Amino acid sequence: TAAHGHRIFLITASNDRGVLYGTFALLRKIALGQELDHIGEQQSPYAPIRWTNEWDNLDGSIERQYGGRSIFFEGGNVLPDLTRAGDYARLLASIGVNGCTVNNVNADLRVLTPEFLPQLARIADVFRPWGVRMSISVDFGSPKTLGHLDTFDPLDPKAAEWWKQKAGEVYRAIPDLGGFLLKADSEGRVGPSTYGRTHADAANVIARALKPHGGVLVYRAFVYNHHMDWRNLKNDRARAAVDNFAKLDGQFDDNVVVQIKHGPIDFQVREPVSPLFAALKRTNEVIELQITQEYTGQQRHLCFLLPMWKEALDFDLRAGNRSTPVKDIISGRTFHRPVGGFVGVANVGRDPNWLGYDLAMANLYAFGRIAWNADLETRDIVDEWTRLTFGSEAGVVDTIDNLQLRSWRVYENYTGALGVGGLTDIAGGPGGYVGSHYGPGIESSERNGWGQWHRADENGIGMDRTVATGTGYIGQYPPEVASMYESLKTCPDNLLLFTHHVPYRYVLHSGKTVIQHIYDSHYDGAAEAQTFPEQWKRLHGCVDEERYQAVLAKLEYQAGHAIVWRDAVCNWFFRESKILDAQGRVGHHPDRIEAEAMSLDGYTVEPIEPWEDASGGKAISCPASKCAAVTKFERKAGWYKLSIQYFDQPNGVSHFELFIAGQKIGGWAADATLPSRKPDAHTSTRHTFSSVALRPGDEIRIVGTPDRAERAAIDYIEVTPAEFSW
């Protein structure tokens, strides 16, 4: 519009926060080079709650973080310098996020102490200019453990009065607090079951204390028994959310919001939508999405999660035999609820790029944009992020967009299988970090109480969740969806093993058997991951050198670790099923030389546990100050790519050197930080020399120098023809 002879942009809103969002929207359009001559649009957010959860601990650590230590806490206190926290609030506001829970859902009692509240108020102070309301996670047992009452029974007037007084104290320190987040009766956290009370009882006693101050109580529906008897085929963790909460529909106060993970298990690479979304018709709901890549590569693997989120948000649950997509249920549109929305578990840290990986920031951006407008298209959102982050040069945009858009499917291919879940290391083991949720651990989910079972044995695979013969989970969906999943004829292939137990030779809609699909998808996914570094290399000189090298290192690591995943899963299922790969690839590696088959000087052969974590189930380890492994090259002369598969543990920095025919070709240090303290699939990685001249009879010598508990362990070497692009 024009005023006083000047062209101006007029941004109006019902409050100052709306003007801020409008300003960021205009800046985004300018940065994207969009047409502004005839701009005139009206926007409003899809839902009122658009929050992140940060699982930060007061000691500065972060549960499931991959981007550095906390930007809020260190050593039991709020950081003296909160500049970074203020920058984060600005970042969140720029994508429409209006709230942030700053501490771990496994809450520390100290957050509610009178001594700590002034420190929390300092975080709220740096959030406030950017319209971001702080919220805090609390412990349900606080009236007893912190207030020294003899009870935390939600129906005891003493406990109710304690919450009322505590809420008043908190709001005097932080008048614009968004509210409290509560994890109760879950994974060892105390809850209302201690007194035989319900989740509604627990939520309401706190919600009533918050209501006079305008706060909400967000209650996580992530409640399940992690000590279930795995031998009982009717036990099913997937049922837990509906079993625990559906019967309480309508009993929660109007400032209670039930926070529901998008799937019924726990952020797996493929899950169906939680049936609880459709079951709660008189209860406020928010969807919980995970931005931090706990089960999807931990920001070491590229995995753009928006396509997965869109599938969940757009899924039509057909509640009441009408169109009820998840995005309209959680926004409050479907059941006419006053409060609802989106929560993303972000877990940002002090790394310069917040999440530990430049390309992973697309997930945080995508969360904010989809929470603001759930109708936006995936390609449009990733294209925005790429242009805002790397510029608008066509080749750069096309390359990065395509890498991002393919990455979830590729990651699922080399790690998953038809919705089976549970192939990631769930329970850990001796010497590793318990439950790292990172590399393959096919048997780790079985024969324990965590309930992420795949029920694979020598005859078949999958969880029978049917009503007819299984756990009955499928019956928790509205009839139209339940009918689709119940029948093998209509169940989609990509969720077959989540919903049915079938023989390995069962034929999919695709025409492949289940076992051949497992083999093919893992080989296809790993092969496609090998192309990621080569695609990125086309951008050399088009992206600043620091980010170019950092992303290249991540993609090269991913290419190698995808092979670790491929081999572990395929070898395990081959041994279990005893069914050959129709293409003859599984267990057949003609270009591979096992380290234990080389001539060893000081190295010793050791078994790797679990066996599928190493090629042949064995590796070599150096117990001396320096060791060597030697083999002779017996193929025709030429240029070759030579890859060394080794183990990089965080409890030492071993060094390796490669010699060809007595000449040193190069060396490297095992200095990564990977989530295990022993040689296994988490620490298995590779170093590649892309072009080495080799002649028949040349000696290939690898020298390892161990450091502390890391013993320069090697799995195998692989020699393949070099690839040149002129």
DATAHU-V517194 format. One record per pair of residues at least 4 apart in sequence whose C-alpha atoms are under 7 Angstrom apart, sorted by sequence separation. I is the first residue (numbers start at 0). GAP is how many residues later the second one is. If there is no record, write none. Layout:
BEGIN
{{I & GAP} {I & GAP}}
END
This chain:
BEGIN
{{1 & 4} {2 & 4} {13 & 4} {14 & 4} {15 & 4} {16 & 4} {17 & 4} {18 & 4} {19 & 4} {20 & 4} {21 & 4} {22 & 4} {23 & 4} {24 & 4} {25 & 4} {26 & 4} {27 & 4} {28 & 4} {29 & 4} {55 & 4} {56 & 4} {72 & 4} {73 & 4} {81 & 4} {82 & 4} {83 & 4} {84 & 4} {85 & 4} {86 & 4} {87 & 4} {88 & 4} {89 & 4} {90 & 4} {91 & 4} {92 & 4} {102 & 4} {111 & 4} {112 & 4} {115 & 4} {116 & 4} {117 & 4} {119 & 4} {120 & 4} {121 & 4} {122 & 4} {123 & 4} {126 & 4} {127 & 4} {140 & 4} {141 & 4} {142 & 4} {143 & 4} {155 & 4} {156 & 4} {157 & 4} {158 & 4} {159 & 4} {160 & 4} {161 & 4} {162 & 4} {163 & 4} {164 & 4} {165 & 4} {166 & 4} {167 & 4} {168 & 4} {169 & 4} {170 & 4} {184 & 4} {191 & 4} {192 & 4} {196 & 4} {197 & 4} {198 & 4} {199 & 4} {200 & 4} {201 & 4} {202 & 4} {203 & 4} {204 & 4} {205 & 4} {206 & 4} {209 & 4} {210 & 4} {238 & 4} {239 & 4} {240 & 4} {241 & 4} {244 & 4} {251 & 4} {262 & 4} {274 & 4} {275 & 4} {292 & 4} {293 & 4} {296 & 4} {304 & 4} {305 & 4} {306 & 4} {307 & 4} {308 & 4} {309 & 4} {310 & 4} {317 & 4} {323 & 4} {324 & 4} {325 & 4} {326 & 4} {327 & 4} {328 & 4} {331 & 4} {332 & 4} {349 & 4} {350 & 4} {352 & 4} {360 & 4} {361 & 4} {362 & 4} {363 & 4} {364 & 4} {365 & 4} {366 & 4} {367 & 4} {368 & 4} {369 & 4} {376 & 4} {377 & 4} {378 & 4} {379 & 4} {380 & 4} {381 & 4} {382 & 4} {383 & 4} {384 & 4} {385 & 4} {386 & 4} {392 & 4} {393 & 4} {394 & 4} {395 & 4} {396 & 4} {397 & 4} {398 & 4} {399 & 4} {400 & 4} {401 & 4} {402 & 4} {405 & 4} {406 & 4} {407 & 4} {408 & 4} {409 & 4} {410 & 4} {411 & 4} {415 & 4} {421 & 4} {427 & 4} {455 & 4} {456 & 4} {465 & 4} {466 & 4} {476 & 4} {477 & 4} {478 & 4} {479 & 4} {480 & 4} {481 & 4} {482 & 4} {486 & 4} {491 & 4} {494 & 4} {495 & 4} {496 & 4} {501 & 4} {506 & 4} {507 & 4} {511 & 4} {512 & 4} {513 & 4} {514 & 4} {515 & 4} {516 & 4} {517 & 4} {518 & 4} {519 & 4} {520 & 4} {521 & 4} {522 & 4} {523 & 4} {524 & 4} {525 & 4} {530 & 4} {531 & 4} {532 & 4} {533 & 4} {538 & 4} {542 & 4} {543 & 4} {544 & 4} {545 & 4} {546 & 4} {547 & 4} {548 & 4} {549 & 4} {550 & 4} {551 & 4} {552 & 4} {553 & 4} {554 & 4} {555 & 4} {556 & 4} {557 & 4} {558 & 4} {559 & 4} {560 & 4} {561 & 4} {562 & 4} {563 & 4} {564 & 4} {565 & 4} {566 & 4} {567 & 4} {568 & 4} {569 & 4} {570 & 4} {571 & 4} {572 & 4} {573 & 4} {580 & 4} {583 & 4} {593 & 4} {608 & 4} {612 & 4} {613 & 4} {621 & 4} {658 & 4} {659 & 4} {678 & 4} {679 & 4} {693 & 4} {705 & 4} {706 & 4} {1 & 5} {2 & 5} {12 & 5} {28 & 5} {55 & 5} {56 & 5} {72 & 5} {73 & 5} {91 & 5} {92 & 5} {110 & 5} {111 & 5} {126 & 5} {127 & 5} {141 & 5} {142 & 5} {143 & 5} {153 & 5} {183 & 5} {184 & 5} {191 & 5} {192 & 5} {209 & 5} {210 & 5} {292 & 5} {317 & 5} {318 & 5} {323 & 5} {327 & 5} {328 & 5} {331 & 5} {348 & 5} {350 & 5} {352 & 5} {354 & 5} {385 & 5} {386 & 5} {391 & 5} {415 & 5} {427 & 5} {428 & 5} {455 & 5} {464 & 5} {465 & 5} {466 & 5} {476 & 5} {484 & 5} {485 & 5} {490 & 5} {506 & 5} {507 & 5} {511 & 5} {542 & 5} {573 & 5} {580 & 5} {607 & 5} {611 & 5} {613 & 5} {621 & 5} {658 & 5} {659 & 5} {678 & 5} {705 & 5} {0 & 6} {1 & 6} {12 & 6} {55 & 6} {71 & 6} {72 & 6} {109 & 6} {110 & 6} {126 & 6} {142 & 6} {143 & 6} {152 & 6} {153 & 6} {170 & 6} {182 & 6} {183 & 6} {184 & 6} {191 & 6} {209 & 6} {291 & 6} {292 & 6} {317 & 6} {327 & 6} {328 & 6} {331 & 6} {347 & 6} {348 & 6} {354 & 6} {369 & 6} {427 & 6} {454 & 6} {455 & 6} {463 & 6} {464 & 6} {465 & 6} {466 & 6} {483 & 6} {484 & 6} {506 & 6} {507 & 6} {573 & 6} {607 & 6} {610 & 6} {657 & 6} {658 & 6} {675 & 6} {705 & 6} {0 & 7} {11 & 7} {54 & 7} {55 & 7} {61 & 7} {71 & 7} {143 & 7} {151 & 7} {183 & 7} {184 & 7} {191 & 7} {295 & 7} {315 & 7} {316 & 7} {331 & 7} {347 & 7} {415 & 7} {426 & 7} {427 & 7} {444 & 7} {445 & 7} {453 & 7} {454 & 7} {463 & 7} {464 & 7} {465 & 7} {466 & 7} {474 & 7} {483 & 7} {505 & 7} {506 & 7} {657 & 7} {674 & 7} {675 & 7} {704 & 7} {0 & 8} {10 & 8} {54 & 8} {60 & 8} {61 & 8} {142 & 8} {143 & 8} {150 & 8} {184 & 8} {262 & 8} {315 & 8} {316 & 8} {331 & 8} {426 & 8} {427 & 8} {444 & 8} {453 & 8} {454 & 8} {464 & 8} {465 & 8} {466 & 8} {473 & 8} {504 & 8} {505 & 8} {539 & 8} {657 & 8} {673 & 8} {703 & 8} {59 & 9} {60 & 9} {142 & 9} {206 & 9} {262 & 9} {263 & 9} {315 & 9} {316 & 9} {330 & 9} {425 & 9} {453 & 9} {464 & 9} {503 & 9} {504 & 9} {595 & 9} {607 & 9} {656 & 9} {657 & 9} {673 & 9} {59 & 10} {71 & 10} {123 & 10} {191 & 10} {206 & 10} {262 & 10} {263 & 10} {314 & 10} {315 & 10} {323 & 10} {329 & 10} {330 & 10} {386 & 10} {424 & 10} {425 & 10} {503 & 10} {504 & 10} {606 & 10} {607 & 10} {656 & 10} {10 & 11} {140 & 11} {205 & 11} {261 & 11} {262 & 11} {313 & 11} {314 & 11} {329 & 11} {385 & 11} {424 & 11} {425 & 11} {473 & 11} {503 & 11} {606 & 11} {607 & 11} {655 & 11} {656 & 11} {261 & 12} {312 & 12} {313 & 12} {424 & 12} {473 & 12} {605 & 12} {606 & 12} {655 & 12} {59 & 13} {70 & 13} {71 & 13} {223 & 13} {312 & 13} {313 & 13} {423 & 13} {424 & 13} {604 & 13} {605 & 13} {654 & 13} {655 & 13} {55 & 14} {58 & 14} {59 & 14} {70 & 14} {202 & 14} {311 & 14} {312 & 14} {385 & 14} {423 & 14} {424 & 14} {484 & 14} {604 & 14} {605 & 14} {654 & 14} {57 & 15} {58 & 15} {59 & 15} {365 & 15} {385 & 15} {423 & 15} {424 & 15} {425 & 15} {492 & 15} {570 & 15} {604 & 15} {605 & 15} {653 & 15} {654 & 15} {57 & 16} {58 & 16} {142 & 16} {202 & 16} {223 & 16} {423 & 16} {424 & 16} {427 & 16} {492 & 16} {535 & 16} {569 & 16} {570 & 16} {603 & 16} {604 & 16} {652 & 16} {653 & 16} {57 & 17} {58 & 17} {222 & 17} {422 & 17} {423 & 17} {424 & 17} {426 & 17} {602 & 17} {603 & 17} {652 & 17} {57 & 18} {222 & 18} {382 & 18} {422 & 18} {423 & 18} {425 & 18} {426 & 18} {602 & 18} {603 & 18} {652 & 18} {57 & 19} {142 & 19} {221 & 19} {381 & 19} {422 & 19} {424 & 19} {425 & 19} {532 & 19} {602 & 19} {220 & 20} {361 & 20} {364 & 20} {421 & 20} {465 & 20} {601 & 20} {602 & 20} {532 & 22} {601 & 22} {647 & 22} {649 & 22} {266 & 23} {343 & 23} {361 & 23} {421 & 23} {531 & 23} {532 & 23} {595 & 23} {647 & 23} {649 & 23} {594 & 24} {595 & 24} {602 & 24} {647 & 24} {648 & 24} {649 & 24} {261 & 25} {594 & 25} {601 & 25} {602 & 25} {648 & 25} {237 & 26} {257 & 26} {258 & 26} {259 & 26} {260 & 26} {261 & 26} {268 & 26} {600 & 26} {601 & 26} {650 & 26} {237 & 27} {256 & 27} {257 & 27} {258 & 27} {259 & 27} {260 & 27} {261 & 27} {267 & 27} {268 & 27} {600 & 27} {648 & 27} {649 & 27} {236 & 28} {255 & 28} {256 & 28} {257 & 28} {258 & 28} {259 & 28} {260 & 28} {266 & 28} {599 & 28} {600 & 28} {648 & 28} {256 & 29} {258 & 29} {341 & 29} {528 & 29} {529 & 29} {599 & 29} {648 & 29} {106 & 30} {108 & 30} {245 & 30} {421 & 30} {528 & 30} {598 & 30} {599 & 30} {106 & 31} {178 & 31} {248 & 31} {251 & 31} {421 & 31} {597 & 31} {598 & 31} {690 & 31} {99 & 32} {101 & 32} {104 & 32} {106 & 32} {248 & 32} {249 & 32} {421 & 32} {597 & 32} {598 & 32} {646 & 32} {689 & 32} {97 & 33} {98 & 33} {99 & 33} {100 & 33} {101 & 33} {102 & 33} {103 & 33} {108 & 33} {241 & 33} {245 & 33} {248 & 33} {249 & 33} {420 & 33} {465 & 33} {525 & 33} {528 & 33} {597 & 33} {97 & 34} {98 & 34} {99 & 34} {100 & 34} {101 & 34} {102 & 34} {241 & 34} {245 & 34} {248 & 34} {419 & 34} {462 & 34} {464 & 34} {465 & 34} {648 & 34} {97 & 35} {98 & 35} {99 & 35} {100 & 35} {240 & 35} {461 & 35} {462 & 35} {463 & 35} {464 & 35} {647 & 35} {100 & 36} {178 & 36} {179 & 36} {180 & 36} {181 & 36} {182 & 36} {185 & 36} {460 & 36} {461 & 36} {462 & 36} {463 & 36} {525 & 36} {646 & 36} {647 & 36} {92 & 37} {108 & 37} {177 & 37} {178 & 37} {179 & 37} {180 & 37} {181 & 37} {182 & 37} {185 & 37} {220 & 37} {462 & 37} {463 & 37} {525 & 37} {646 & 37} {647 & 37} {660 & 37} {88 & 38} {92 & 38} {153 & 38} {176 & 38} {177 & 38} {178 & 38} {179 & 38} {180 & 38} {181 & 38} {184 & 38} {185 & 38} {216 & 38} {217 & 38} {218 & 38} {219 & 38} {220 & 38} {221 & 38} {461 & 38} {462 & 38} {645 & 38} {646 & 38} {659 & 38} {660 & 38} {92 & 39} {152 & 39} {186 & 39} {215 & 39} {216 & 39} {217 & 39} {218 & 39} {219 & 39} {220 & 39} {272 & 39} {277 & 39} {461 & 39} {644 & 39} {645 & 39} {659 & 39} {660 & 39} {85 & 40} {89 & 40} {215 & 40} {216 & 40} {217 & 40} {218 & 40} {219 & 40} {460 & 40} {461 & 40} {525 & 40} {571 & 40} {644 & 40} {645 & 40} {659 & 40} {77 & 41} {84 & 41} {85 & 41} {88 & 41} {217 & 41} {277 & 41} {459 & 41} {460 & 41} {570 & 41} {644 & 41} {658 & 41} {659 & 41} {77 & 42} {134 & 42} {137 & 42} {152 & 42} {166 & 42} {170 & 42} {419 & 42} {459 & 42} {460 & 42} {643 & 42} {644 & 42} {658 & 42} {88 & 43} {132 & 43} {133 & 43} {134 & 43} {135 & 43} {136 & 43} {137 & 43} {138 & 43} {162 & 43} {166 & 43} {286 & 43} {459 & 43} {460 & 43} {522 & 43} {642 & 43} {643 & 43} {657 & 43} {658 & 43} {132 & 44} {133 & 44} {134 & 44} {135 & 44} {136 & 44} {137 & 44} {139 & 44} {210 & 44} {285 & 44} {458 & 44} {459 & 44} {521 & 44} {567 & 44} {642 & 44} {643 & 44} {657 & 44} {132 & 45} {134 & 45} {135 & 45} {136 & 45} {159 & 45} {163 & 45} {284 & 45} {458 & 45} {567 & 45} {642 & 45} {656 & 45} {657 & 45} {50 & 46} {55 & 46} {56 & 46} {162 & 46} {641 & 46} {642 & 46} {655 & 46} {656 & 46} {49 & 47} {50 & 47} {51 & 47} {52 & 47} {53 & 47} {55 & 47} {56 & 47} {153 & 47} {326 & 47} {641 & 47} {655 & 47} {656 & 47} {49 & 48} {50 & 48} {51 & 48} {52 & 48} {53 & 48} {54 & 48} {55 & 48} {153 & 48} {199 & 48} {203 & 48} {206 & 48} {640 & 48} {641 & 48} {655 & 48} {49 & 49} {50 & 49} {51 & 49} {52 & 49} {53 & 49} {54 & 49} {140 & 49} {203 & 49} {206 & 49} {276 & 49} {640 & 49} {654 & 49} {655 & 49} {53 & 50} {54 & 50} {123 & 50} {139 & 50} {261 & 50} {640 & 50} {641 & 50} {654 & 50} {139 & 51} {153 & 51} {199 & 51} {518 & 51} {639 & 51} {640 & 51} {653 & 51} {654 & 51} {120 & 52} {199 & 52} {276 & 52} {638 & 52} {639 & 52} {653 & 52} {116 & 53} {120 & 53} {202 & 53} {283 & 53} {290 & 53} {291 & 53} {638 & 53} {639 & 53} {653 & 53} {280 & 54} {285 & 54} {286 & 54} {287 & 54} {288 & 54} {289 & 54} {290 & 54} {291 & 54} {638 & 54} {639 & 54} {652 & 54} {117 & 55} {283 & 55} {284 & 55} {285 & 55} {286 & 55} {287 & 55} {288 & 55} {289 & 55} {290 & 55} {291 & 55} {637 & 55} {638 & 55} {651 & 55} {116 & 56} {283 & 56} {284 & 56} {285 & 56} {286 & 56} {287 & 56} {288 & 56} {289 & 56} {637 & 56} {651 & 56} {653 & 56} {285 & 57} {298 & 57} {305 & 57} {636 & 57} {637 & 57} {650 & 57} {651 & 57} {652 & 57} {653 & 57} {298 & 58} {301 & 58} {304 & 58} {636 & 58} {650 & 58} {651 & 58} {653 & 58} {303 & 59} {635 & 59} {636 & 59} {650 & 59} {305 & 60} {635 & 60} {298 & 61} {634 & 61} {648 & 61} {518 & 62} {632 & 62} {633 & 62} {632 & 63} {633 & 63} {632 & 64} {515 & 65} {631 & 65} {632 & 65} {613 & 66} {631 & 66} {632 & 66} {646 & 66} {612 & 67} {631 & 67} {632 & 67} {645 & 67} {646 & 67} {612 & 68} {630 & 68} {631 & 68} {645 & 68} {629 & 69} {630 & 69} {644 & 69} {645 & 69} {23 & 70} {629 & 70} {630 & 70} {644 & 70} {306 & 71} {607 & 71} {608 & 71} {629 & 71} {644 & 71} {20 & 72} {290 & 72} {305 & 72} {607 & 72} {628 & 72} {629 & 72} {643 & 72} {644 & 72} {20 & 73} {290 & 73} {627 & 73} {628 & 73} {643 & 73} {627 & 74} {628 & 74} {642 & 74} {643 & 74} {20 & 75} {417 & 75} {418 & 75} {627 & 75} {642 & 75} {417 & 76} {418 & 76} {626 & 76} {627 & 76} {641 & 76} {642 & 76} {104 & 77} {105 & 77} {417 & 77} {418 & 77} {419 & 77} {626 & 77} {641 & 77} {104 & 78} {417 & 78} {418 & 78} {419 & 78} {625 & 78} {626 & 78} {640 & 78} {641 & 78} {417 & 79} {418 & 79} {625 & 79} {639 & 79} {640 & 79} {624 & 80} {625 & 80} {639 & 80} {640 & 80} {624 & 81} {639 & 81} {640 & 81} {638 & 82} {639 & 82} {256 & 83} {638 & 83} {621 & 84} {622 & 88} {621 & 89} {620 & 90} {621 & 90} {620 & 91} {621 & 91} {620 & 92} {619 & 93} {620 & 93} {618 & 94} {619 & 94} {618 & 95} {619 & 95} {618 & 96} {617 & 97} {303 & 100} {614 & 100} {302 & 101} {303 & 101} {416 & 101} {613 & 101} {303 & 103} {304 & 103} {302 & 104} {303 & 104} {301 & 105} {302 & 105} {413 & 107} {414 & 107} {302 & 108} {412 & 108} {413 & 108} {412 & 109} {413 & 109} {413 & 111} {412 & 112} {413 & 112} {16 & 114} {410 & 114} {409 & 115} {563 & 117} {409 & 118} {457 & 118} {458 & 118} {409 & 119} {456 & 119} {457 & 119} {594 & 119} {594 & 120} {593 & 121} {594 & 121} {593 & 122} {594 & 122} {592 & 123} {593 & 123} {560 & 124} {591 & 124} {592 & 124} {439 & 125} {559 & 125} {591 & 125} {592 & 125} {559 & 126} {591 & 126} {590 & 127} {591 & 127} {439 & 128} {556 & 128} {590 & 128} {590 & 129} {398 & 136} {297 & 140} {296 & 141} {294 & 142} {268 & 143} {293 & 143} {294 & 143} {395 & 143} {270 & 148} {413 & 148} {269 & 149} {414 & 150} {269 & 151} {413 & 151} {413 & 152} {267 & 153} {389 & 153} {318 & 159} {317 & 160} {316 & 161} {317 & 162} {316 & 164} {357 & 193} {274 & 201} {274 & 202} {236 & 214} {235 & 215} {229 & 217} {229 & 218} {229 & 219} {228 & 220} {227 & 221} {226 & 222} {227 & 222} {225 & 223} {226 & 223} {227 & 223} {225 & 224} {225 & 225} {64 & 227} {63 & 230} {65 & 232} {65 & 233} {238 & 234} {235 & 235} {237 & 235} {233 & 236} {234 & 236} {233 & 237} {435 & 239} {439 & 241} {432 & 242} {438 & 242} {432 & 243} {438 & 243} {431 & 244} {437 & 244} {431 & 245} {430 & 246} {431 & 246} {430 & 247} {300 & 253} {299 & 254} {300 & 257} {299 & 258} {94 & 270} {96 & 271} {95 & 272} {94 & 273} {95 & 273} {94 & 274} {95 & 276} {70 & 278} {69 & 279} {70 & 279} {68 & 280} {69 & 280} {66 & 281} {67 & 281} {68 & 281} {64 & 282} {66 & 282} {67 & 282} {66 & 283} {67 & 283} {46 & 284} {66 & 284} {45 & 285} {61 & 285} {66 & 287} {66 & 288} {65 & 289} {66 & 289} {52 & 290} {65 & 290} {47 & 291} {48 & 291} {49 & 291} {50 & 291} {51 & 291} {52 & 291} {53 & 291} {47 & 292} {48 & 292} {49 & 292} {50 & 292} {51 & 292} {52 & 292} {53 & 292} {54 & 292} {46 & 293} {47 & 293} {48 & 293} {49 & 293} {50 & 293} {51 & 293} {52 & 293} {53 & 293} {46 & 294} {51 & 294} {49 & 321} {45 & 325} {45 & 326} {44 & 327} {45 & 327} {44 & 328} {45 & 328} {31 & 355} {31 & 356} {30 & 357}}
END
